[in-house]
Amino acid sequence: MAETAWRIPALPAPVREEARSWTFVAKSLVALYLTAWLAMRLELQQPSTAMLTVAIVMQPQNGLVLAKSFYRILGTIAGSIVGLALIAAFAQEREFFLFGLSAWVSLCAVGALLYRNFRAYGYVLAGYTAAIVALPSLRDPLQGFQTAQMRVSEVLLGILVATLVSALLWPQRLGPQLYRAAEERLAELLRLIRDGLQTRLPPERVEHEHLQAVRAAVSLEDLRSSVIFEDPEVRANSNGLRRFNHQMMAVSTTLQSLLPLRERLPVEAAARIDALGRELAATLATPSRLAGPRARLETRAAELRQALSDPADLGPFDAAAGLLLRLADELRALMVSARLLRARRALGAGVERVHFQRSHDPANAWKTGLRTFGTMIALSGIWIATAWPSGGTAMLVATVFSALMAIAPNPVDALTQTLSGFAIAAALAIVIAALLPGGGFPGLVAVTLPVLAVLFYLGTRPRWAGVGMGALLGMFLNLQITNPMRLSTIGLFNGAVAEIVGLLAAVMGFALLPVRGSMRRALARLRATVDLAASAPLEGLASRFESMHRDLLSQLLRQTATGGHQVDRIVSWSLVTQEVARALIELRQDLRDHAPPAPVRIRCDAVVDAVAALFRSAAPDREAALEAIGRALDATPPAPLRAHLMQLRIALQDPRAPIFLRAPLAPVSHASRI
């Protein structure tokens, strides 16, 4: 009924949103209690582990559940194998056992930071599943295999039930959402192109649209990577969707390069570029006219060029006109892909496969591993020194949240919310244990259902999601529902204290070794994208750069406080590195395709090296790069090469470019730092 309600257009948006939330709550509760009943019927040791799995795996859309479940299965199996190996190797040596477990969990935390989306979750699972399997076996190593078998069975049961309930009960498919998001992003991009070509956009809007384009590109790729698990049609057309996303990124980059270049042109050249831009914008009113605007635009550009009275304006005009012609070509290819997507037609054989390349920061990943290792070793030392019976629980909680919160924008705040949820769960668990009648499943449902419904609902509210999820996880960890059920108030209290100690240890780890890097390192990673454009192999470089640059910017923005000078500075650097790097890639491609005379090639190669060195330097001096560009222009290169060189010269001569503002910069040694 709720699903029908939110599809009625007459209902207000808040009502539809509430319907979605309560539908998700209902599905989650059905999956949760069905899992608990099956676990008891199958005589599994800890139904609470299966219930905890459901709480973590459940998502509003089917594709998200399938993706999360897939990587959870892989992580669970890997963690179980490692846990058994640690038990076999160090069953009698607790210190070596805890050291090995800490090292494994830390390596998994590193893997979680080097990957995004649900792959990271698989690494987290591999880490703390080893702890779930191995820690209880320290007292009785002979039961290690049986414990691992039970934990894997409980986890797989929770995954299976959550997946089936999500798919069969009020299903919400991600496929339509993916195609709708692609159409909306295309409409926004075309609207921006029309506005940008017909009027002069203020810098604030240019920066805002740049951020929107970055978020849209990363979001579309994340959606695609989840939908392929639920929709065979999307899976078959996965390369077409990636290609469409990359084409939108390329169009956006060309436009973002054209708009500032137009502002730097001489007055007469700028007026003629405005006229040429309006002609291209007019074709967007009827997208079918984009089928062949290149010849018309080239003819019109030649006419406008001949009308220029000052020869000094020819070079800047050629640079801007070249960008406009490239924009027209990219738009034509983009509209072809859009038509194929609307018709749900896959790309034909022989079309180049493209990939969305993620940007990795090994230094931050290893810092996270070091933080996790330190937290685990500290808790291990406390456990050994005090012989605390609940020390394993504290280690487990610290392990989970040290890895999970590593990619959060503000881990300390997120953990504080989670800590509040665990405190609430401790109080609720004691009340539930007191009210719960002797061991019956109907009584368990009657007592816990109202509480769990509220907690699942809080998880759907962005403001309270951390509290809700923390309380849910705390509830299942505290109650420790076994088969048969045996609840102990003292056990609940000890478990709650251990969980809070584990969370506090994770908070201290993030406070002492923060995730958020310095501004100097953030800007160094952005500048390294220019080195990538200048030195990486050309095959697939354009799409690789577009995706890596956006993924990098998305990461930096997540690690930076919302608004303020830092965000403005990162966006400014992103725009200038994007413009320069794309110009270098186009220059290198034309050098390969047009095979100019040797003197021209040598001087153009020198330009590429000089510009890359300029962005690598901690004390940039533009004169060497400008001199290299001047020498290349003096060699009378072909028109395409000349246009790229002029674009680079104009960009580097801009006194407002952030690279030339006096501010401390970190040295950049290699593009692999991206």
N, C-alpha and C positions, 0 to 999 in steps of 0.2 A: 504493500500500500504506500509505504513511504517513497519507494522508488517512483511510483506513478505520480505522487504529489509534486516532487521537484521537477518533473518534466512538463507540468502544466504551466505555460508561459504566464497565465494570469496571476499566479501566486507571486508575492513579493520575494525578492532575492533572499532576505533573512530567513523566510519560512523554508525556502528550498534548501538553504544551507543547514538549517536545523534538521530537516528531513534526512539529508545525507549523513549528518553526524549520528543521529539515532539509529539509522539503518546500519551503520558500521558498528555501533554498540551492540545491536541485536545480533548481528552476524558473529561478532567476537564472543559474546556470551554463549551462543549455541555451540560454536567450535570449542570453547573452553570446557563446558560441562560435558559435551560428548566425548572429548578427549579424556577427561577425568573418569568417566564411566567405563570407557574402553580399557583404560589403564588398570582399573580395579578388576574388571572382568578377566583381563589377561594376566592378572597377578604380577604386575610389574612392581618393583620395590618402592619407587617414589613417583607417584602420579603428579606430584608438584613440579617435577622437572618437565614432564610433558605439558603441563598447564603453563609453565613459564615460557616454554617454546612457543605456544600459541600466542601468548601476549606479545612476544617479541616479533613474531613473523607476520601477524595480521596487519594488513594494509587496506585502505579503502578500495583500491583497484586490483583486479586479478593479476595483471602483469607484474605489479610490485611484489605481490605475495609469491608468485612463481620464481621471480628472479632472486628474491631474498632466500627462499627455500632451497633453490638450487645451490647457491654458494654456502648456505648453512650446512647442507648435507656434505659437501666437499670438505668444509672446515671441520665438521664434526668427525668425519672419518680420519682425516689427517691428525687431528688433535688426539683422538683415541689411540692411534698407532704410536704416536710419540709418548703419550702417557704410559702405555704398556712398556715401551722400550726403557723409559726412565725407571720404572718399577723393577724391571728385569736386571738393569745394570747397577742400581744403587739402592736396592731394597734395605740393606743393612747399614747404609751410610747416609744418614739424614742430611748432613751438611752438603755432601756432593749432590744428593738428590735435589735439594732446594736450589742449589746453584745452577744445576742443569735446567730445572724448570724455569727459573728466572731468565736464563739465557734464551730459552726457546720462546717464552712469552715476549721478550724484548725484540727478538727477530721478527715475530709475527706483528708486533706494533710497527716496526720499520716497514714491513710489507703493506700494512694498512695505509700508511702515509704515502707510499709510492703508487697506490692505485686509488681510483675513485669509484663511486657508486657502490654496488653491492659486492664487488670483488674485495674491497677493503673489509667488508663485513665478514667474508670468508676467512681472511687472515685473523681477524679478531676472534672468530669462533675457534680456529685452529689453536689459538693461544689459550683461551680459557677453558676449552674442552679438555685439553691436556691436564689442566688444574683440577677440573671436575672429576676426571677419571683417576688421576694419580694421588691427589691429596688424601682422599678417604682410605686409600690402600696402604698408607704408611704404617698404620697400626697392625695390619694383617695383610702382608704382601701376597699371601697365597690366594686371597680373594680378588686380586687385581683384575684378572681376566673377567671374572663374573661381574664385577663392578662396571668395567668398561662395556661389557655386553648389555647390561641393564641400562646404562646411561644412553648408549647409542639407540637402543630400542625405544626408550622414552622420547628421545629427541625426534626420531624418525616418525613416531606415532603422532606427535604434535604437528610436525610439518605436513604429514599426509592429511590429517583432519582439517587443518587450517586451509590447505590448498583446495580440498574438495568443497568445503563450506563456502569459501570465497567464490568458487566457480559455479556452484549450483544454487546458492541462496542469494536472491537479489543481485545477480552479477553486475559489476560495473567494469566494462572493458576499457582498456587504455587506447585501443586502436583509433576509435573516433576522436578521442582527445588529441592524439598525435597529429592526425590530419587537420583537425581544426586549428591546432597551434601553428602548423605550417602555413595554413591559409592566412591566419591572422598576422603572422610575421611578414609574409609576402605583401599583404595589404599595407602594413605599416611602412615597409621599406619603399614601396612605390609612392606612397604619400610623401615620405620624406624626400625622395628624389624630385618629385614635382615641386615641392616647396623650396628645396634647395636650389633648383635650377631657375625658378621663376622669381625668387626674391633673395635678399641677403639675410641669412639666418644669424641671430645673435650667437656669440660664442657659447653662452650657457646652454642653448638648445643643442648645439653641435655636440657638446660634451655629454649632455643627457642622452641624446640619441645613440651616441657611441656606447654608453653603458648599457642601454637597453638592447642594443645589437649583441653585445658580449653575453649578457645574461640569456638572451633568446637562443643564441647558438649553442651554448653549453646545455641549456635546458632541453632543447630539441634533441640533442645527442643522448642525454640521459634518458629521455622518454623512449627514444628508439631502442636503446640497449635493453630496456625493460619490456617493451611491447613484443619484441621478437620471441619472448618466451610464451606468449599467449595467442599470438595471431600468425597463422601460417602465411597469410597474404603479405603481412609486413616483413616476415622473415625472408620470403622470396624476393621482396623488393627492397631489402635492406641497403644494398649498394645505391639504388636510386634515391633513397631518402638521404643517405650520407652525401651523395653528389649534389642534391638540391640544397642541402644545408651549406656545403662548401661554396656553391655558386652564390648563395645569398651573402656569405661572408666576403667573397671576392668583390661583389657589387658594392657592399657597404664600405670596404676598404678603399676602393677606387673613388667613391663619392667623398669619403672622409679625407682623401688626398686632394681631390679637386677643390673642395670648398675653401680650405686655407690658402691654396695656391692662387685661386682667383682673387683673394684679398690682397695678395702681394704683387699683383700685376700692375704695370703702368695703366693710367686711366684709359687711354685709347684702346689698348689691347683688352682690358677688362670689359669694356663696353661691347666689343665684338664677341668676346667669349660669352657674355650674357645673352646676346642675340642667338648664338649657336645653341646655348643651353636651353633657351626657350623653345627652340625648334624640336629638340629631343624631348623636352617635357610634354609638348603637345601630342607626341605619339603615344604617351602613356595613357591618355584619355581613352584610346582605342588600342588595347594591347596587341590586337592582331596586326596593327600597322608596324609593330616591331620586327615583323618577319624580314624586312630588308631595308633598314634605314641607313646602313653604312654608306652606300653609294651617294645617297642624297646628302648626308651630312658631310662627306668628303668634298663634294662639289661646293656646298655652301661654305665650308671652312676655307677652301681655296679662294672663293670670291671675297670673303671677309679679310683674308690675309692680304690680298692684293690692294685692298682699300686702306691699309695701314700706311701712314705718311712717314713715320719714323722707323728707319731700318733697325734701330735698337729694340723695337717692340716685337720684331719677328720671332726671335728665340723664345721669349716668354709666351707669346701667343701659341707657338708650335707645341710647347710643353703642355699648356692647358688644353689645346685642341686634341692632342694625343690622348689625354686622359678622358676627354669626352667621347672620343671614338672608341676607346677601350670600354667605357661604360656602356655604350650602345651595343657592342658585341656581347658583353657579359649579360646584359639584360635580355638579349635575344635568346641566348643559350638557357638562361634562367626560365624564361617563359615556356620554352619547349619542355623543360623538366617539369614545370608546374602542370602543363597539360597532361603529361604522362601520369603524374601522381593523381590528378583528378579522375583520370580514366582507370586508375588502379592498374596501370600497365608497367611491367618491369622493363628495365633497360635490356636492349638486345645483347647478344653475345659479342665479345670483342671490345666492349666499352671498358675503359680503364677503371679499375677498382680504386676507390679512395678510402682513406681511413681518418678518423678523428684522433689525432695524436695528442696525448695528454702531456702536460708540462710537469716535470718532477723536480723536487728540491731535495737531493740526497742529504744535504747538511741538516735540514730540518727533520728529515725522517730519522737520521741517526741520533739526533738530539732527543727525539721522542723515545727511541729505543733505550738511550742512556737513562732518561728519566724513569721509564718503566722498570728498567733493571735496578736502578737505585731504590725505587719504592719497594720492589719485591724483596731485595736483599735486606733492607731495613726491617720490613715486617717479618722476614724469616728469622733475623737475629732476635727480634722481640719474642717471637714464638718459641724459639729454642731456649732463650734465657728464662722465660716465665713458665714454659710448659702449659701455655694457655690452651684449654680444650677447643676454643672457637677461633684459634689463630688461623686455621685453614680457611674459614669463612671470610675473615678480614683480608687475607691474601687474594682470595677469589674475587671479591668485590673490587679491590684496588686494581687488580689485573684488568677486569672488564672495563672499568671506567677510565683508566689511564689510556687505553687504546681507543675507546669509543669517542672520547672527548678531544682527542688530539686534533681533529679537523674542525672543531667547533670554533666560531668566531671569537668567543670569549669563554674558554673552558672553565675558568673559576666561577663565573656567574652561572653557567650551565650546571656545574657540579653543586653549587649552592642550592639551586632549585631542586636538583635530584636529592640532595641531603634533606631538604625539607620534606620531600615525598617519602623518604625512608623513615623519617621521624614520625610522620603521620601513620605510615604502615605499621610501625612498631606498636603504637597505641591501638590501632584497629585490630591487629592480630591478637592482642591480649583480650580485647573485648569479645572477638569472635570465638576464641578458644574457651572463654567462660560460658558463652551462650550455646556453643555447639553441642547438640545431644550426642549420645554415645555411638559414634561411628557410622551413622547411617548416611547414605548418599543423598536422599531427599532432604535431610536436615542440613547437610553441607550446602546444598543449593539454596534453601530457604534463608539461611543466615548470611551467606556471602553475596547473593545476587544483588541486593540493593547497593551494597558497598562497591562491588566491582563495576556495576553499571555507571555509577558516578565517576569512578576512576577512569574507565575507558572514555567517557565523555570528556573529562578534563584533557585527556590525551589528544582530542581533536581540536582543542582551543590553543592557538599558537602561544598565547600568553602563559598558559598553565600546562603546556605539554610536558615540560620537564618535571613538574611536580606530579602530574598524573602518571607518567611512565615510571618515575622513581617509586611512587607509592605502590603501583602494580607489581613491579619487580620485588620490592620489599615485602609485600604481602606473601608472595609465593615462597620467597626465601625464608621468611619468618615462620610461616605455618608448617612448612616441610611435611605436607600431607603424604603419609605413607600408607601402605596396604598390609594389614589393617591400620586404620587411623589411630595414632597415639600422639596426643598433644600435651606438651609439658610447659607450664608457665615459666619455669626456670630456664628451660631450653629456649623458649621464645625470647626471654630477656637477654640471655647470653648471645644469641644469634643477632639480635638487634644491636647490641653494643658492638659486636664484631663488625657488622656491616657499616656502622657509623664510623668506627675506627678506620676501616678500609677506605671509605670515602674521604675522610679527613686526610689520610695519607696521600690519596690522589690529588686532593686540593693543594697540599703542601708541595707536592712534586711540581705541579703547574706553576705555583707561585714562585718557587725557587728557580725553576728553569722554564720560563714562559715559551709558549709556542710561537707567539707573534715575533717575527724577526724585526730587525731595525729597518728604518727607511732607507738607509744607504744600501743594504743588501737587496731590498725590494727593487730599487732603481737599477742596481747592478744586474739583476735578473732580466729586467726589461731591456736594458742596453745590450745584453747578450743575444737578444733576438736579431739584432743587426749583424752580429758576427755569424750567427746561423745563416742568415740570408746571403752573406758574402762568401761563406766557405763550404757549406754543405753541398752534397751532390744535387744536381738540378732535377733529377728524376723525382717527380712528386713533391718537389720542394714548396711550390706555391700553396698547395692544400695543407702540407705539413706545417708551414709557417702560420697560416691563417688560424688553424685549430690550436696550435701550441700557444700562440700569442693570446688568444681569447681565454684559453684555460688558465694561463698564467695570470692574466689580469683578474679573472674571477677569483682565483685563490688569494691574490693580494688584497682584493676588496673585502673578502671574508675575514681576513686577518687584521683589517683596519677599522677603526671606529667609524660609524656612519657619519657622513658629512665632515665638514671642517677642512683645514688646509692640507692635511695629509692625503685625503681622497682627491682633492683638486690637483695636487702635485703628481700623484700616480696617474691620473687620467691624462694630464698634459704630456707626461713622458710616454704614455701609451700611444697617444696620437702621433707624436713626432717619430718614435721608433717604428711605428706601423708604416708611416708614409715613406721614410727613408729605406726601410728594409724591403718594402714592396718595389720601390724604384730600383733597388739593387738587383732583385730577382728578375725583374723585367729586362734590365740592362744585360744581365748575364744570359738570359734566354735569347735575346736578339743577337748577342755576340755569337752564340752557338748556331742560330738559324740563318743569319745573313752572311756569315763568313767574310767579314770586312778585311781590307788589306792589313798586313802584319803590323805596320806602325800604329794604325788605329786600334787594333786589338791590344797591343802592348800598352798603349796609353789608357785605354778603357779598363784593362785589368789593374793598372796602377790606381785608377780612381776607386775601384772596388776595395783594394787593399787599404787605401788612405782613409776612406770613409769608415771602414771597419775598425781601423786603428784609432780613429777619432772617438768612436763610441766605446772602445775598450779603455781608453786613457782615463785615469783619475783626475788629470788636469787637462781637459780638452783644449786644443788649439786648432781652430778651424782653418788657419791659413794654409797649412800643408794640403788639406783636402781640397780647398778652393783652387790652389795652384795646380793640383793634379787634374781637376776638372777643366781648368782653363787650357792646359796643354792638350787634353783630349779634344776639346772643341776646336783648337787651332789646327788639328789634323783633318778637319772637314769630314767628320764621320757621316754615314748615311742618315737620312731623316729620322728613322725610329730611334737610333742611338743618340742622336743630337737632342731629341725631345726628352729622353730620360736624363741625359746629362744636365740639360737646362733645369729640369725639375729638381734635381739634387742641388744645383747651384742656388736656386731661389730659396729652397728650404733651408740650406745652411747659412744663407745670408740674412735670414730673419732674426733680428735682434731679440725677439720675444721667445725664441726657442729655449726650452728649459735647460738644454745641455750647456748653454753659454751663460746662464745666470750663475752668479757666484754662490756656490753651495758645495759642501764636501761630498765627494763621490767615492765610491769604493771601486778598486781596480777590478777589471773583468779579464780573466785569463783565457777562457774557452767557452764556446757556446754550449757545451754539455752542462754548464751550470744552470741552464734553464730548467 
